[in-house]
Amino acid sequence: MVSRRTLVLVIGTLSGFILVAGLGVAGLAGFTLWRSMAGTPAGASLLVVDGEQRLNLIANDGSSRIVAENVSPELFHYPSSTPDGRRIAYIGREGDETILFSLELSSGRQTELYRSGVNPPLYVTWSPDGRYLSFLVNLRDGGLGTYIVAADGTGQVDQLAASLRSSYFAWRPDSEAILLHTGGGGGSPGRVVAFKPGQTEPLSERADPGFFQAPAWSVAGDAFFYVAQPNPGGALTADRVESVLTRVASSDDSSQILVREPQAAIIFSRAPTRDDLAYITVGENGFGPLKIVTAGAEAARTLSRPDEEVVAFFWAPDSAQIAYLTIERRDGQTIGFAWHLVEAKGGDIRDLERFVPSPAFAALVNYFDAYAFALNLWSPDSRTLVYGSEEGVFTLDVVSGTVTQRASGTLGLWVDE
């Protein structure tokens, strides 16, 4: 991972980017359970990170229990849930050491998977089948390492790659391969490479990544998506930057160009149930609108208002709608975000809640495309969003527009039990 400030500034004149994690919002609050449970989907629970280094699980009936008490308070040390909701992974602290745990929610049984006093882990994601955990490590000598470990604690911790600048990954839907994006952009060497867990020989490799963050696989796992930077035929200056959103077939490594965006980075995310790609751009004039490219389409369509500065977006699980965030400003200063909702097929835009994010949520927004693989802000029924504000953890019912404070923590995610 790397901040999008760096992503843009390394190409010279592409400026105007605002790092949303620097909003200067209030510090971590203590945890208090709020009994108003309106809008909670049946069968789903909320996992809330509080300000006292604890994880609290809030059930559909309003009951709650603390499931971990030694949670690391650092940014990007966020919990992650398996697709079946039975286990979570979280990063804890014991003295000067940082530990990655797997936790079974029904029994409370913990398994220690990684521990270090000098190379702390961050950004944890489960493989789709729940057998592995992939995570990043802040290396003592600089840069980021990408690691994989078996979720049951057996076997060794494997380092797949190390990068001085950035690292992102995405699991293939069948969990038989992981796609890495390391480095790239600004004239520095980068790679997009697919590995099979436990093997060092790549399944596929691309040496032309451009300005983007997380790659993605197709729903069927027969292709992957990334952003290429064509060879500029000389020094890569701002006027020669071109982000090319590309599909690569796994069978023969052939490429298909989907979108070209000149003089801008592309941050994209695939729909959960089909190979539609939504994306935003970051360029000389800052953030652009939300766009979508669908299979067989000759061009991208704009979903948000053309003049909106979209900083992040989140696909609903049913792929029918997208919630997106725009910047709220006062006297030229960034003061918060505003939620909006749009149908993926296009149509009317609904303006929802305005809020000042918690530091944890603001930091997450910088890497929303990566965190789409790690935690669920949408409830399983595609009706309710959860987010962290400076006033606590809130849910937003996108049908009724009802906003409910659920806890006074800093971050929440849905667990589909």
Secondary structure, DSSP 8 states (H G I E B T S, - for coil): ---HHHHHHTTSS------GGGS---------B----TT--TTEEEEEE-TTS-EEEE-TTS-EEEEES-B--STT---EE-TTSSEEEEEEEETTEEEEEEEETTT--EEEEEEESSS-EEEEEE-TTSSEEEEEEE-TTSSEEEEEEETTS-S--EEEEEESS-EEEEE-TTSS-EEEEEE-STT--EEEEEE-TT--S-SEEES-B-S----EE-TTSSEEEEEE----SS---GGG-EEEEEEEETTT--EEEEEEEETEEEEEEE-SSSS-EEEEEEETTEE---EEE-TT-SS-EE-S-TT--EEEEEE-TTSSEEEEEEEEEETTEEEEEEEEEEETT---EEEEEEE-B-HHHHHHHTTHHHHTTT--SB-TTS-EEEEEETTEEEEEETTT--EEEEESSSEEEEEE-
